Amino acid sequence: MSTIRPFAALRPPKEYVEQVSSLPYDVMSHEEACRMAEGNPSSFLHICRADIDTDESRIHDACTYEMSNHNLQQFIRKGFLRKDATPCYYIYRQIMWGRVQTGIVGCASVDEYLNNTILKHELTRKEKELDRINHFDACSTQTEPVFLAYRKHEGISTAIREWIKFHKPEYDFTSDDGVTHLLWPVADAEVIETIRKGFEEVPTLYIADGHHRTASSAAVSAKRRAAKPDYTGDEEFNYLMAVTFCDEDLFIMDYNRVVSDLNGLSPQEFLSTISATFDVRPASGEGPAAPTRKHEFGMYLAGKWYRITAKDGTYNANHPIESLDCAILQTNLLAPVLGIDDPRTSPRIDFVGGIRGLQELQERAGEGVAFALYPVTMADLFNVADNGEIMPPKSTWFEPKLRSGLFLHEIER
């Protein structure tokens, strides 16, 4: 049983939504955030990245979190954000490259995260958790949603489909990155009950993206519970804002690797060494060699593309982690040949999301080597989470990203 409950969102009136909305806080540098918000006082970056109004050197200082709250209150005062009068679900649709994904915006239970009804597949870093803890706590608001997934439930899909069929979206705009965003508030009590009961029949929710936001929301909830020991469990701080998508809608892109050097090997020595565990052949034709199936990799080395395929016996095909291509590459090549023992901390490896294309790998390989990976599937992600395992770092790249500033969840102080 899963809980997704309606809430009264704080969100932009439709006449402001394009100016307010922004990319998520964690996909840009300070300099990029400053450029994106330049000349736009209603950009949501003033709330989720208030360091653009303080200073990059003070990004984690108390004054920056206080500025986030100050800017949030200013947005409310100026009418850039308004709170809905009644709790709603919100149907949120994104269209990118002709692909459509449609989810329900609501609030998931913190307790279900703590008891593993909501499953994770990534580790979190304490410093990143602390940043969002301080931000959510200072604003008394969850300013950006968690991205959850679930196995398809026909009742929920039908409710979404029927509502969209007979109602016009309140938001309908295309952002600068070419993604179209549509939003339908759902305030009808009967439809709300249908959606709520539908989620009660979903046995498990999965964190697709936003592990740090989830952990941070839970930590702020713990602080509020400690400050209010007679809490009932119905308070908003017991819930975290999420967009929840059916697995069939979701698209995971490749997440590729670039290593800055060959660990003292010449290109020919490197090719000879990896031939023990990979079948190596030059890629035919011009341009990048995108892998066409699992366990095949595109490799760019010394100005040439190759296709390398993991040999039988070099991985456990039945293990949820060891069978992943990122794990096969790490175990059989990155660690033993290139000396990348911990990809989380090594300064010699970089990760490139598939949205940037394989040409980016060519440009960044330099004297090193780049690897194009076949994308992880939703079935892989579910299998890892169901088995209580943790994926290797930088395994999944979801597109499109959830747009920020379209809905916020206020929690009590």
Buried (B, 14 or more C-beta within 10 A) or exposed (E): EBBBBBBBBBBBEEEBBBBBBBBBBBEBEBEBBBEBBEEEEBBBBBBBBBBBBBEEEEBEBEBBBBBBBBBBEBBBEEEBBBEBEEBBBBBBBBBBEEEEBBBBBBBBBBBBBEEEBBBBBBEBBEEBBBBBBBBBBBBBBBBBBBBBBBBEBEBBBEBBEEBBEEEEBBBBBEBEEEBBBBBBBBBBEEBBEBBBEBBEEBEBBBBBBBBBBBBBBBBBBBEBBEEEEEBEEEBBBBBBBBBBBBBEBBBBBBBBBBBBEBBEBEBEEBBEBBEEBBEBEEBEEEEBBBBEEBBBBBBBBBEEBBBBBBBEEBBEEEEBBBBBBBBBBBBBBBBBBBBBEEBEEBEBBBBBBBBBBBEBBBBBBEEBBBBBBBBBBBEBBBBBBEEEBEBBBBBBBBBBBBBBBBBBBBBEE
